Amino acid sequence: MSEHPAVLVHPPRGDGGRRVTVHGEPIGTAMNLPDIVEFLRRAGLEFDENEVAVSPLIEWRGGGSSYWGPEPGL
């Protein structure tokens, strides 16, 4: 059985913010990696910036952890 990552970082919006969900529940809109670390901490998940960027528990859509611009093609 294949499991989906617990955390989903959605594609960047026009302002560069990326919506973050944990198990399908929205936890905030991040503008950078430290925002994601803080949102996850508040949700009871401990990650540092390096872990957030590479963890298999986190799925990055619309660009990886270094991409914060508007979604390509918009």
Backbone as numpy.savetxt, mean C-alpha at the origin, in Angstrom:
# Nx Ny Nz CAx CAy CAz Cx Cy Cz
-4.04 -24.33 -1.80 -4.89 -23.16 -1.80 -3.99 -21.92 -1.80
-4.29 -21.00 -2.66 -3.51 -19.76 -2.79 -4.19 -18.65 -2.00
-3.41 -17.94 -1.21 -3.97 -16.83 -0.43 -3.56 -15.52 -1.04
-4.46 -14.56 -0.98 -4.17 -13.21 -1.47 -3.43 -12.45 -0.37
-2.60 -11.50 -0.76 -1.92 -10.69 0.26 -2.94 -10.00 1.17
-2.58 -9.87 2.43 -3.46 -9.25 3.41 -3.63 -7.76 3.16
-2.58 -7.13 2.62 -2.58 -5.68 2.42 -2.53 -5.39 0.93
-3.38 -4.47 0.50 -3.40 -4.06 -0.90 -3.16 -2.56 -0.97
-2.15 -2.17 -1.75 -1.88 -0.76 -2.01 -2.36 -0.50 -3.43
-3.40 0.31 -3.54 -4.07 0.56 -4.82 -3.25 1.51 -5.69
-3.57 1.57 -6.99 -2.83 2.47 -7.90 -2.90 3.92 -7.43
-1.90 4.70 -7.76 -1.90 6.12 -7.39 -3.09 6.86 -8.00
-3.63 7.78 -7.24 -4.69 8.65 -7.73 -4.02 9.85 -8.39
-4.82 10.75 -8.91 -4.30 11.94 -9.57 -3.40 12.78 -8.70
-3.65 12.78 -7.38 -2.83 13.57 -6.46 -1.61 12.80 -5.96
-1.44 11.55 -6.42 -0.32 10.73 -6.01 -0.61 9.88 -4.79
-1.73 10.09 -4.12 -2.09 9.27 -2.98 -2.49 7.86 -3.40
-2.22 6.90 -2.55 -2.56 5.50 -2.82 -3.42 4.97 -1.69
-4.61 4.50 -2.03 -5.52 3.92 -1.04 -4.92 2.61 -0.55
-5.05 2.35 0.75 -4.52 1.14 1.36 -5.66 0.40 2.04
-5.75 -0.92 1.77 -6.76 -1.74 2.42 -6.09 -2.94 3.08
-6.68 -3.38 4.18 -6.24 -4.60 4.88 -7.44 -5.52 4.94
-7.29 -6.70 4.35 -8.39 -7.67 4.25 -9.65 -7.01 3.70
-9.48 -6.14 2.70 -10.60 -5.49 2.03 -11.15 -4.26 2.73
-10.67 -3.95 3.91 -11.15 -2.79 4.65 -10.20 -1.61 4.45
-10.72 -0.44 4.03 -9.85 0.72 3.84 -9.26 1.19 5.17
-7.95 1.50 5.15 -7.31 2.01 6.37 -6.71 3.39 6.16
-6.75 3.91 4.93 -6.24 5.25 4.70 -5.74 5.44 3.29
-5.37 6.67 2.98 -4.75 7.01 1.70 -3.35 7.51 2.00
-2.37 6.76 1.53 -0.96 7.06 1.81 -0.39 7.95 0.73
0.47 8.87 1.14 1.20 9.72 0.21 2.65 9.28 0.07
3.07 8.33 0.94 4.46 7.86 0.93 4.56 6.59 1.78
5.73 5.97 1.79 5.94 4.74 2.57 5.73 4.94 4.07
6.22 6.04 4.66 5.97 6.21 6.10 4.47 6.23 6.44
3.63 6.77 5.56 2.18 6.74 5.79 1.70 5.30 5.87
2.16 4.46 4.96 1.72 3.06 4.96 2.18 2.36 6.24
3.42 2.59 6.64 3.93 2.00 7.88 3.03 2.40 9.05
2.66 3.67 9.13 1.82 4.15 10.23 0.42 3.56 10.16
-0.20 3.52 8.99 -1.54 2.92 8.85 -1.52 1.46 9.29
-0.50 0.73 8.88 -0.41 -0.68 9.24 -0.17 -0.84 10.74
0.64 0.03 11.32 0.86 -0.01 12.77 -0.46 0.16 13.51
-1.26 1.12 13.06 -2.57 1.36 13.69 -3.50 0.17 13.52
-3.30 -0.60 12.45 -4.12 -1.79 12.20 -3.56 -3.03 12.90
-2.47 -2.83 13.69 -1.90 -3.93 14.44 -0.85 -4.74 13.70
-0.34 -4.20 12.58 0.68 -4.88 11.79 1.97 -4.09 11.85
3.04 -4.74 12.25 4.33 -4.06 12.41 5.24 -4.32 11.20
5.51 -3.28 10.45 6.42 -3.31 9.31 7.28 -2.06 9.38
8.51 -2.14 8.87 9.27 -0.92 8.66 9.21 -0.60 7.16
9.80 0.53 6.76 9.71 0.96 5.36 10.30 -0.07 4.40
11.40 -0.69 4.78 12.01 -1.69 3.91 11.11 -2.91 3.75
10.50 -3.35 4.84 9.61 -4.51 4.79 8.37 -4.22 3.95
7.81 -3.02 4.11 6.62 -2.64 3.34 6.89 -2.73 1.85
8.08 -2.34 1.45 8.42 -2.30 0.02 8.55 -3.69 -0.60
8.87 -4.72 0.20 9.16 -6.04 -0.38 8.34 -7.19 0.19
7.52 -6.96 1.18 6.80 -8.05 1.84 5.82 -8.75 0.88
5.81 -10.09 0.89 4.83 -10.81 0.09 3.41 -10.67 0.63
3.25 -10.10 1.83 1.93 -9.87 2.40 1.28 -8.60 1.85
2.06 -7.83 1.07 1.58 -6.56 0.53 1.61 -6.62 -0.98
0.46 -6.35 -1.59 0.37 -6.31 -3.05 0.31 -4.86 -3.50
1.21 -4.51 -4.41 1.27 -3.16 -4.97 0.65 -3.19 -6.36
-0.42 -2.44 -6.55 -1.07 -2.36 -7.87 -0.78 -1.01 -8.50
-0.60 -1.02 -9.81 -0.39 0.24 -10.53 0.97 0.85 -10.29
1.95 0.03 -10.00 3.31 0.50 -9.75 3.79 0.04 -8.40
5.08 -0.13 -8.25 5.66 -0.62 -7.01 5.75 0.45 -5.94
6.49 0.11 -4.91 6.57 0.96 -3.73 7.26 2.30 -3.98
7.98 2.42 -5.08 8.65 3.69 -5.38 7.83 4.59 -6.30
6.67 4.12 -6.74 5.85 4.90 -7.67 4.68 5.55 -6.96
4.66 6.89 -6.95 3.61 7.64 -6.27 2.94 8.67 -7.18
3.26 8.66 -8.46 2.65 9.61 -9.39 1.29 9.14 -9.84
0.66 9.89 -10.72 -0.64 9.46 -11.23 -0.48 8.15 -12.01
-1.55 7.39 -12.06 -1.50 6.11 -12.75 -1.07 6.32 -14.20
-0.17 5.47 -14.72 0.28 5.64 -16.10 -0.90 5.67 -17.07
-0.80 6.55 -18.05 -1.85 6.66 -19.06 -2.97 7.60 -18.71
-2.93 8.21 -17.52 -3.99 9.14 -17.14 -3.58 10.56 -17.42
